[in-house]
Amino acid sequence: MRQPREGEFITIKSYKHDGLLHRTWHDNMVLKTSEQSIIACNDHTLVTESDGRRWRTREVALVYYHRHFWFNIIAMLRKKGVTYYCNLASPYVQDKEALKYIDYDLDIKVFPDGEKRLLDLDEYELHGRQYHYSKEIDTIIKYQIQELVRWIEEEKGPFNTAFIDIWYERYCQLTHRYKHNNRK
């Protein structure tokens, strides 16, 4: 399958360890693809929960997915600064339907002032028992938490303000072009 191209829209689907659909994000504009990663952006995008509930995100968000790291990063561009929501999750795969990954419950939220919070430890422990997370998965997730914290502290990738500025600007350019071309 070919990589999505810059300016195309993709769907993102998260699953739980048992293979059941967890959540779907519609209409994510691709900003960059490589063999290793995808950077996309969404703005007030429709999200569908596994139980059918639907809601919209509140702001523009840059999203970063990697084929080798067990986390993905959502940078929410808010008036008070960038807030990051980082999911501990399997590396993504992509098919004709969507970009897909398994959500492993744990999240790290990073606030504009730099405060970091590990979230949903109770959910991780519950699902670990319920879905029988292997010792290997548990080891990988714990290692990837350390790697993710290192990225945060070193301002690597999406945690760097230049990354945010460059990719938000590119999103604005593509959105302008998309709107202009659809008026013709």
Secondary structure as GFF3:
##gff-version 3
##sequence-region A 1 184
A	DSSP	beta_strand	9	15	.	.	.	ID=ss1
A	DSSP	beta_strand	21	33	.	.	.	ID=ss2
A	DSSP	beta_strand	37	43	.	.	.	ID=ss3
A	DSSP	beta_strand	46	49	.	.	.	ID=ss4
A	DSSP	beta_strand	54	56	.	.	.	ID=ss5
A	DSSP	beta_strand	60	66	.	.	.	ID=ss6
A	DSSP	beta_strand	71	78	.	.	.	ID=ss7
A	DSSP	beta_strand	81	89	.	.	.	ID=ss8
A	DSSP	beta_strand	93	94	.	.	.	ID=ss9
A	DSSP	beta_strand	99	110	.	.	.	ID=ss10
A	DSSP	beta_strand	116	119	.	.	.	ID=ss11
A	DSSP	alpha_helix	121	131	.	.	.	ID=ss12
A	DSSP	alpha_helix	135	154	.	.	.	ID=ss13
A	DSSP	three_ten_helix	157	159	.	.	.	ID=ss14
A	DSSP	alpha_helix	161	183	.	.	.	ID=ss15
###
